[in-house]
């Protein structure tokens, strides 16, 4: 008969999330999770076959908590900027968890377009843009991708503690990114902003 579980899977997953939040994903071991629970590593392997299985569950839980965190932006207007600010706030407050979601290396080298369209709350952001603009679906998707990559750039700087930003700076940078991209999409021929640099003679 297998040993009786002293902790639920949910408790172990949350303990693993706590370890990751405090120390980073590289510190996530069965021993550290056990220490977080006030016990040995045994409960981890009672609930999970191996650490890889636990790490997959940690990713799912971090993604769920992240979505819940940024969905608070739904209570503000404009929604898309509120989402961007919440994303940056998350990166600042939980840098190790942000890195789990967006800065982990991938052996599959996933395409940026695919990653963005699977981005947590992407559907909500795209819906908000549609409601606030007169763009067609492909233009809405382009606006979302471009402004998001700018926002992610700020998140990377914040989560790595490279530099900080004031609230006024964030409002300005996110606003310029959104309005500038929106203006270009609406008023410029695509060839104007997709031109590739050529060497000067």
Secondary structure, 3 states (H helix, E strand, C coil): CCCCCCCCHHHHHHHHHHHHHHHCHHHCCHHHHHHHHCCCCHHHHHHCCCHHHHHHHHHHHHHHHHHHHHHHHHHCCCHHHHHHHHHHHHHHHCHHHHHHHHCCCCCCCCCHHHHHHCCCCHHHHHHHHHHHCCCCHHHHHHHHHHHHHHHHHHHHHHHCCCCCCCHHHHHHHHHHHHHHHHHHHHHCCHHHHCCCCCCCC
